[in-house]
Amino acid sequence: MKGLGEYDEGNVFARILRGEIPCRRVFEDEWALAFDDINPQAPTHVLVIPKGRYISIADFAARGGQAEIAGFWRAVGEVARRLGLEAPGYRILANMGEDSGQEVPHFHVHIFGGRPLGRMLPTAG
Ligand code: 5GP
Protein backbone atom coordinates (compact mmCIF):
# COMPACT_ATOMS: atom_id res chain seq x y z
CA MET A 1 0.00 0.00 0.00
CA LYS A 2 1.62 3.22 -1.18
CA GLY A 3 0.20 6.54 -0.10
CA LEU A 4 -1.49 5.39 3.10
CA GLY A 5 -0.46 3.57 6.26
CA GLU A 6 2.74 3.80 8.28
CA TYR A 7 5.60 6.01 7.12
CA ASP A 8 8.56 3.90 5.97
CA GLU A 9 11.80 5.43 7.27
CA GLY A 10 13.71 3.39 4.71
CA ASN A 11 12.06 4.88 1.61
CA VAL A 12 14.47 6.35 -0.88
CA PHE A 13 13.44 9.97 -0.35
CA ALA A 14 13.80 9.64 3.42
CA ARG A 15 17.31 8.38 2.74
CA ILE A 16 18.01 11.33 0.43
CA LEU A 17 16.77 13.74 3.14
CA ARG A 18 19.10 12.09 5.65
CA GLY A 19 22.00 12.42 3.21
CA GLU A 20 22.45 8.64 3.00
CA ILE A 21 22.18 8.61 -0.77
CA PRO A 22 23.10 11.42 -3.13
CA CYS A 23 20.87 13.56 -5.26
CA ARG A 24 21.35 16.39 -7.75
CA ARG A 25 19.89 19.13 -5.59
CA VAL A 26 18.35 22.13 -7.32
CA PHE A 27 16.76 23.90 -4.33
CA GLU A 28 16.46 23.57 -0.57
CA ASP A 29 14.86 25.65 2.15
CA GLU A 30 13.30 25.10 5.57
CA TRP A 31 10.31 23.26 4.12
CA ALA A 32 11.36 21.47 0.99
CA LEU A 33 14.13 19.81 -0.98
CA ALA A 34 14.11 19.68 -4.79
CA PHE A 35 16.31 17.46 -6.91
CA ASP A 36 16.50 15.97 -10.40
CA ASP A 37 14.52 12.81 -11.01
CA ILE A 38 16.87 9.88 -11.62
CA ASN A 39 14.80 8.76 -14.62
CA PRO A 40 13.68 12.00 -16.31
CA GLN A 41 10.52 11.98 -18.43
CA ALA A 42 11.10 15.49 -19.84
CA PRO A 43 14.11 17.78 -20.42
CA THR A 44 13.42 19.18 -16.97
CA HIS A 45 12.05 16.70 -14.43
CA VAL A 46 12.48 17.75 -10.84
CA LEU A 47 11.01 16.28 -7.67
CA VAL A 48 10.02 18.50 -4.75
CA ILE A 49 9.57 16.85 -1.37
CA PRO A 50 8.58 18.21 2.03
CA LYS A 51 11.08 17.78 4.84
CA GLY A 52 8.45 16.23 7.09
CA ARG A 53 7.49 12.56 7.16
CA TYR A 54 4.42 12.37 4.90
CA ILE A 55 3.52 9.38 2.79
CA SER A 56 1.40 11.11 0.17
CA ILE A 57 -0.65 14.19 -0.68
CA ALA A 58 -3.50 12.66 1.33
CA ASP A 59 -1.26 12.38 4.39
CA PHE A 60 0.28 15.85 3.89
CA ALA A 61 -3.10 17.53 3.42
CA ALA A 62 -4.49 15.82 6.53
CA ARG A 63 -1.56 16.22 8.91
CA GLY A 64 0.67 19.00 7.57
CA GLY A 65 0.84 22.26 9.51
CA GLN A 66 -0.33 25.53 7.95
CA ALA A 67 3.20 26.90 7.68
CA GLU A 68 4.51 23.60 6.39
CA ILE A 69 1.89 23.36 3.64
CA ALA A 70 2.32 26.99 2.64
CA GLY A 71 6.11 26.68 2.71
CA PHE A 72 6.07 23.54 0.60
CA TRP A 73 3.83 24.95 -2.14
CA ARG A 74 5.77 28.20 -2.21
CA ALA A 75 8.91 26.14 -2.74
CA VAL A 76 7.28 24.30 -5.67
CA GLY A 77 6.52 27.62 -7.36
CA GLU A 78 9.96 28.99 -6.55
CA VAL A 79 11.73 25.94 -7.99
CA ALA A 80 9.81 26.25 -11.28
CA ARG A 81 10.57 29.97 -11.41
CA ARG A 82 14.28 29.42 -10.78
CA LEU A 83 14.38 26.75 -13.47
CA GLY A 84 13.07 29.29 -15.98
CA LEU A 85 9.85 27.39 -16.56
CA GLU A 86 7.28 30.11 -15.93
CA ALA A 87 7.43 31.66 -19.40
CA PRO A 88 7.30 28.45 -21.43
CA GLY A 89 5.08 26.72 -18.88
CA TYR A 90 5.31 23.50 -16.97
CA ARG A 91 3.28 20.73 -15.38
CA ILE A 92 3.16 19.54 -11.80
CA LEU A 93 1.96 16.08 -10.86
CA ALA A 94 1.58 14.14 -7.64
CA ASN A 95 0.83 10.44 -7.57
CA MET A 96 -1.19 9.09 -4.65
CA GLY A 97 -1.80 5.43 -4.01
CA GLU A 98 -2.11 2.33 -6.08
CA ASP A 99 -4.08 3.48 -9.14
CA SER A 100 -1.64 6.35 -9.66
CA GLY A 101 1.39 4.06 -9.63
CA GLN A 102 3.02 5.94 -6.73
CA GLU A 103 6.38 4.25 -6.24
CA VAL A 104 8.00 6.17 -3.42
CA PRO A 105 5.96 6.53 -0.20
CA HIS A 106 7.20 10.01 0.70
CA PHE A 107 4.98 12.79 -0.66
CA HIS A 108 6.53 14.41 -3.73
CA VAL A 109 5.55 16.69 -6.57
CA HIS A 110 6.99 16.18 -10.04
CA ILE A 111 7.77 19.30 -12.08
CA PHE A 112 8.00 18.65 -15.82
CA GLY A 113 9.10 21.17 -18.41
CA GLY A 114 11.37 22.00 -21.29
CA ARG A 115 9.13 20.81 -24.11
CA PRO A 116 5.43 20.80 -25.04
CA LEU A 117 3.96 18.25 -22.67
CA GLY A 118 1.00 16.95 -24.63
CA ARG A 119 -2.21 15.68 -23.12
CA MET A 120 -2.65 15.35 -19.41
CA LEU A 121 -3.00 11.58 -19.38
CA PRO A 122 -2.22 8.77 -21.79
CA THR A 123 -5.35 8.05 -23.80
CA ALA A 124 -5.19 4.31 -23.28
CA GLY A 125 -3.75 1.79 -20.89
P1 5GP B 1 6.22 8.22 -8.19
O1 5GP B 1 5.88 7.16 -9.17
O2 5GP B 1 6.31 7.68 -6.78
O3 5GP B 1 5.33 9.43 -8.30
O4 5GP B 1 7.63 8.77 -8.61
C1 5GP B 1 8.83 8.38 -8.02
C2 5GP B 1 9.93 9.01 -8.82
O5 5GP B 1 11.14 8.90 -8.09
C3 5GP B 1 10.18 8.36 -10.19
O6 5GP B 1 10.03 9.33 -11.22
C4 5GP B 1 11.63 7.84 -10.08
O7 5GP B 1 12.36 7.99 -11.28
C5 5GP B 1 12.21 8.69 -8.96
N1 5GP B 1 13.24 8.04 -8.19
C6 5GP B 1 13.22 6.79 -7.67
N2 5GP B 1 14.36 6.54 -7.00
C7 5GP B 1 15.11 7.66 -7.08
C8 5GP B 1 16.41 8.02 -6.58
O8 5GP B 1 17.09 7.25 -5.91
N3 5GP B 1 16.85 9.27 -6.87
C9 5GP B 1 16.12 10.16 -7.61
N4 5GP B 1 16.65 11.35 -7.83
N5 5GP B 1 14.89 9.85 -8.10
C10 5GP B 1 14.40 8.62 -7.83
Residues whose N, C-alpha, C, O or C-beta is under 5 A from the ligand:
A	BS01	5GP	V12 C23 D36 D37 I38 N39 N95 G101 Q102 E103 V104
